[in-house]
């Protein structure tokens, strides 16, 4: 099977993006993978630190292995928003294909130093581990921490957006494979149920500065849930190769689970009321795969 790096580069050249779909329960995985299978799409399964601790690092790897073998699809696994070198190292050793170091709340020099440490470890794996681990870095800050519904209109702070010069400096010193940037999106969905427009001007500035300095850059968009579709399409044209979706999956799953439980109030067999939320996750993921243009790219 071709590597994740191969698919990220392919996405960049052909102007489409791979969806990262987070999960904390196997029922969600069933819906995500059913969508990928139906549309013949590569996908990245994501677990945050919290999600990975609930599922288990080794268990998440085993799930990926089984589903990759059964479907023949390029299914990859990313540790999302890892906050420490030690935890990312544990995820790599467990068998994750990709790790994301989120040093966005640290001073830029500390972010750079830890990122370099992660990259160095990922490129020098112990004997017997031949695969290429993809490392994602982050410059810029998301003002919020959780994937949740906000009961007010969420405002993006200008100072939290990625500084193009800092991004360039970070890339030049760390050699990460992909870079997550803050360009107007956020984790979760606010009371309007529609995320703000992507700051395409900032995204373009980051891209142009990198090209001017002959620095290779593959970009990641976090907080993709609820983002206007036209903005998504334009961001892909500007070099975004991976888009993270979590909140919309959680909403699809939990809202339809509640409905299913209400309809089947006397049912005590889980698989009989779990199929409805699984189907809703599949529908949500299929819509994203088509939007990102990754269908029939496996």
Protein Blocks (a to p, Z undefined) as FASTA:
>chain_A
ZZfklmmmmmmmnopaddddddfbfklmmmmmmmmmmnopacdddddfklmmmnopklmm
mmmmmmmmmnopacddddehiabfklmmmmmmnopabdcddfklpcfklmmmmmmmmmmm
mmmccehiabccdddddedjdfbfbdcddfbdcdddfklpccfklmmmmmmmnopabdcd
dehiaedjdfkopacdddfklmmmmmmmmmmnopacddddehkgopafklmmmmmmnopa
bdcdfklmmmmmmmmmmmmmmmmmmbcbfklmmmmmmmmmmmmmmmmmmmnopgokZZ
